[in-house]
Amino acid sequence: MSKPCRRAFDFAVDDGSSGKYPLPDDSRSGTMPMNGNGNSAGYSGMSKKEVLALRLKCVGSPTSLYFKDDPMMIVQGEGQYLIDEKGNRYLDCINNVAHVGHTHPEITRACALQMNHLYTNSRYLHEANSTLAERITSKFPKSLDVCFFTNSGSESNDLALTLAAAHTGGTDVITQTGAYHGHVQSCMAISPYKWRSVKDKPDHVHVVSSPDTYRGKYSDSDNPTEDYVKEIQDTIDDMKKKNKKLSAFIMESMQSCGGQIIPPAGYMRDAFGKVRAAGGVCIADEVQVGFGRVGTHFWAFQLQGSDVVPDIVTVGKPMGNGHPVAAVVTTRAIAESLYKATPRYFNTYGGNAVSCTAALTVLDIIENEKLMENAIVTGKYAMEKFEQLKENHAVIGDVRGKGMFIGVEFVRDRSTKEPATEEASIVYKRMKERYILVSLDGPDNNVMKFKPPMCFSMDNVDQLVQALDDILSELATLGLI
Ligand code: PMP
């Protein structure tokens, strides 16, 4: 394990050596036995039934849960594992929020120390805030040198839209099919993933096809980049005819909810060129895929070439390893445009000292534990293993990914690519019975997502692939696939 993370502002604090920390010895937060499937004496809180009943009574019904038919109650996390109230230990293959591993002790400790000093709003100077802004911007190409802190990916994308409008004077936004950018109204408006139908599309929003090279609109094209980018140009031309002014083009550097989509080479460069020529700015949403997940680069847009630089980048989820902290990174010119429009950006919690401490510690851990290197090696191993499975199981139509971001797409027929949605759903439930958590997404809910905590190991890959192999073989024997 790497060294505990000590910061300048750890001064004069009881740092645990005297016994003040670790946190209070509470049976609910104590480390639970990790026995794979046995009962644990470690949890003594409310029963799952009670928790569920209260939730059904008091929490808004649209609030989503994994495994709706039999929701899980997770009482402990540790590294790449999640443990339920009975002590069952699940291998977590999907939690890209717990980027450096669940309940990483260095984050727990650093945040506890910071909470011993100050936790309040963000109106004061604080070393953690300024240092984090400097460290985050240092991870970007030079022109992206200004940072705003928020509390979530949605807030970041909302602010990115505000920045774009202030800078361009435009109103209209181009987004992609399958895109998800957040739950607030401005983000829902640009998130076709969440629309019930195209009727939900507001007038200022224009939708181009997701640059999916497996089942997308131009997946059979000899030059998908050209075709997908032409759609953007056509959209811009159409907007001009209607006297609409472009504000922004927004895209996830790699779509996740849209089905683990990796844009073809040259897509971002060419798309950004068209958008800028029309007076718009380019927003890359890295909320899911940032912070080294792709292994070779810190940000996924960098996979498209060192000359590809968005005007605004939004980041979130992994940034605080589960602590709500997110950011918008942009150019000084764009930030100044907002200053001219509304000189008072204030976000009560965005950039508070505890959140910034969590994020600083995440950055330390990514480096200290060489997690990007692990993403390269373990991700490559996982890709190879999934490719081998594809050779044996016709239901796997495609395997795609970069680093620790992989999609396995299930189809009924490889030539028609008919989505194997129900089959995928059986796999997903069976995996849970094997104590492995995966998720399904994409427009047809037939893409198994792999985006685990970055400490995921090769042994974990073996466990995952073996279970998938067993389940697919069993379903084939039963004639279900
Ligand atoms: N952008 C992307 C790409 C996302 O996947 C999400 C969340 N799934 C968001 C934005 C919104 O982030 P949050 O839930 O933190 O508001």
Residues whose N, C-alpha, C, O or C-beta is under 5 A from the ligand:
A	BS01	PMP	S152 G153 S154 E155 Y180 H181 G182 E252 D285 V287 Q288 G316
